[in-house]
């Protein structure tokens, strides 16, 4: 069942357009993690959903009501949609329980005794009942964020938007906040979470939005996005890849200069000497001694990659000509050296294009 429908949402600022064209539906019970590089419109998307930012164009429909319509009573719609900010936004002049129950009393007109009872139950749920009479300045960052979550839940929303809820926290406090969000997920609360915590996004979500190029660049299940992303920018982001592209135009390419670039690439990424040596040797045997000596293979597109996620180093070469795998079809000694210096290697050939890839052995 669709809870939120976004159609051709666009948001422009004077010098940048973070959202160019976003169309997607959010279903009841969805737990959506929104990931991507900084500046790709993740927080802007959330703020447009509850009209903290007015979209330049497009529509947002919540439970059948078009909230981008100027006639819409946005305050009524916001009661269905709680939001937790990275900066907590607690009232410093109120103690913790008053922070939690202020909105239910003043907006929902909940009787004070009922609001207090429900508020204390929420504080128990987030582990902060003993802090009910404390003030925000007496709490740690993680505790403040847990209070902010309790305050959002107190309004009994149908969906909660989390805007990087752990980004302002000391690393030691991140876990306590994520634990509370996980408990909400188990209860079936519909949530949309902008986060940089990749393991959390993988574990808690049923859908993941990767944002780039002014919209939802790729969408899928956690398994699809984190294990087998279809698009290149998603793959680079997920694996936190550092890349060095090289283009070889002829057999007389400047091998010394290219090898120097590869060596510097290894040192810049703090690779150990053995890994750098193996990378250089694979490049020499597979590309210089093998692929580049064949006819009609140019240009050869070479890509060296280092993954910060698993600290693996790969080398890939894409080239034309007949089917040729330097790890099996090349000079016997070169092929043997390639196999000995790589943890794994592969070769595919489709429509006249070869693709050789290998993972370089390290310590």
ABEGO torsion letter per residue (X at the ends): XBABBBBGBBBBBAABBABABBBBBBBBGBBBBBBEBBGAGAAAAAAAAAGABBBABEBBBBGGBBAABAABBAAAAAAABBBBBAAGGBBAABBAAAAAAAAAAAAAGBBAAAAAAAAAAAAAAAGAAAAAABBAAABBAAAAAAAAAAAAAAAGBABBBBBGAAAABBAAAAAAAAAAAAAAAAAGBBBBBBBABAAAAAAABABBBBBBGGBBABBBBAAAAAABBABAAAAAAAAGBBBBBBBBABAABBAAAAAAAAAAAAAAAGBBAAAAAAAAAAAAAAAAABAAABBGAOBBBBBBBBBAAAGBBBBBBBBBEBBBBAAAABBAAAAAAAAAABABBBBBBBGGBBBBBBBBBBX
